[in-house]
């Protein structure tokens, strides 16, 4: 049996595997506690809490999503799904250990584990899911979670393609579930400077905005191309999902030595577009917020980029993207700019960044971290008071907390699905422009290029059955 045959490729095997997982899981949960003193979680007794399933338990889940969600007593993380058994068990232990420390009860919680997230979504006790998977596994589980009536916290970017993103946003709107994108620069914790910068821009403190410059570094080439045996703990076929089957090598997946390293898939175009989406979503989201273009996109775009000629990792290197919006603002993205967003207007400029954080601790950096997270052409701009009758943007204290609050209040989150789709779309348009010579003209309403058949081919990708958003949205109930 070759490596490809070790994993299911047919719909029949896929469904049989899910059914088997459901039986095994149902047997394992009999020890889950049903009575917990209300004093343990303050006013949030078990009946008042939001039951959460964590989908994916790698670097972002462990160091960010779970770590932040643990802070809220209303959240009850009761289940986890991952295609890597080592990460699955490690995530289970992490969650159980946290609750044991919180409650003082060693066996307080028996976290349900699933090697197939579809079975997790079928659990009617689960109210909401956090999706912290690789980029090519964002849109599909979000769509299926919406279909299952689960509230969704989704790591950025929203999708691998613009077509997937549109399907996801439409399904969330249709379902009515509460959706939040992990674009945490919008929340005032830990970076209040982004909201302040956008409010100053929106209230005309730099005059009429004409240019926005966005700086982000690029990824390096490299990566081991040698074929390796598929680890026994990894369902590699399901990990690949809707993307084409390709032989296993560790540098295109994730490290087997620990869950907190940066996965090689971030640098492979099969699974994403590189920094332009991986981190570009954060900064373009803030640019859209300040430009008041959250529900649209550029109308013109062109780009140049370098791509590796050798090695495993093939996402873009150094690049420059120029985009024009219908309001007349030009947005320029470049790997040569300092990391951050600079709004330029007729009366001055404002620059905002994360400060000393160049990108993240484990991501590649430009080496030019900005110590001053909020700067302006005139210091008086930054001390300007936003009056009561001026524009005050949505205030969220923290991204995960805002999501939980909105599940209860049924209000819109600070980063709802359509806004999330539009920030991701602008990144994917930039990537399409990197691949297509000349200026492209984009219709943000119809979401098609007006002048390029070749560029329109990049709005979607073939999807490998039985995975993919097309299969999900088109299948009969």
C-alpha positions, 0 to 999 in steps of 0.5 A: 500500500502506498502512502496515498492509499493510507487515507480515505479519498472517497465519500463513502470512506469519509462518512464511515470514518466520521461515524466511527469517530462519533461512536468512539467519542460517545463512549468516552464522555460518560465521566463528564461532570453535570453538577458544578458549584456556581461559586466556581465560575461566579455568576456563570453556572454551567447552565449559563455558560457558552459551550465551546469546541476548539477546532485545531490545536496548534500554535495559534490555538494554544498561544492565543485563542485558548489563552484569551478565551480562558479568561472569560468565565462565560466560556466553557471549552468542552471539546477539541478536534484535530487531525493530528492525534498528538496535538489532539491529546496535547490540547485535551491535557492543556484545557483540562489542566487549566480548568483543574487549576481554576476549580481546584478539582483534578478531574473537573473536566473530561474534554471530548476529543474528535479526530474529525471536526464534523462529529464535533459539529454534530454534538448538540451540546456545543454552542460555538466553535473556535477555528484555529486551523491552517488557512486552507481549512478556514472557510469550509468548517466555518460554513459547516459550523454556520449550517449547524447553528454554531457561533464562530470565531475564525482565525484570519484569513477568512478563506483561501480564495475569494469564491470561498470567502463569498460562500462563507459570508453568505452562509453566516448571514443566512444562518444568523449565527454570531461570527468574529474574525481574529483581527484583534488589532480592532480591539483596544486590548492590547493595542488601543492605538489602532482604534484611535488612529482610525477615529482621528483619520475618520474625523478629518484630523489629517484632512482629506485622505489621499494615500494609505501605505501598508508595510509588511515583510515577506517570507524567505525561500527554502524548505526541505523538499525530500519526501518523508513517511507520513507520521502515524499520528497524522491524518494527512489526507484530511489535513490536505483537505480540498487542495491537491494530493502531494507527498508528505514532507514536514516543512510543508505541514507542521513540526512533529517536535512541538505544537508551538512552532510556525508551520511550513504550510504558511510558506506554501501557495497550495495552502495560502498566499503568504504574508499578503494574506497571513498578516496582510488581513490585519493591516488592510482591515485597519486601513479599511476601518480608517478609510471607511471602505469596510464593505467594499474593495479596490476598483483598480489594482496592480502589483509586482512580486518576486517568487522563489525559483528553488526550494519547497516554500514558494509564496511571494518574496519582496513585493509592491501593490498599488490599489485605488478605491472608489473614494479616490484613496490610493493604497500602496503595500510594500515589503520595503515600508516599515511594518504598520499603516500610514494614513496620509492626508491633505493636512498631515499623516498618522502612522500606527503599528503594534510597536515593538512587535515587528510581526510576531515572535515566531514569524519573520520580521523586517528587523525594523520594529517601530518603538513608537506605535502611534506617530503623526506629522504634528504631535497635536494631532494625537492629543486631539479630543474626539468630541461627542458629536463626532465619529466614534468607532465601535469599541471592543475591549478584547476580540474573544470577549467581544465575540462572547458578549455578542453571542449573548446580546445578539449584537454584531461583533466588531469583525463580522463576516462581511467585513472580514471577507472584504479585508481578506478579498483585498489581500487576495486581489493583491495576490492575483495582481502579483500573478497577472501583468498590468493593471486590473479593474475590479468590480467590488459589487459583482466581485469579478475582474472587468478586464482579465479572464486570466485574473478571474481564474484566480478567484477560485481553485479546483477542490478535491472531493470529498472536501471543499466549500463547493461540495458543502454548499451544493450538496442536497440535505 
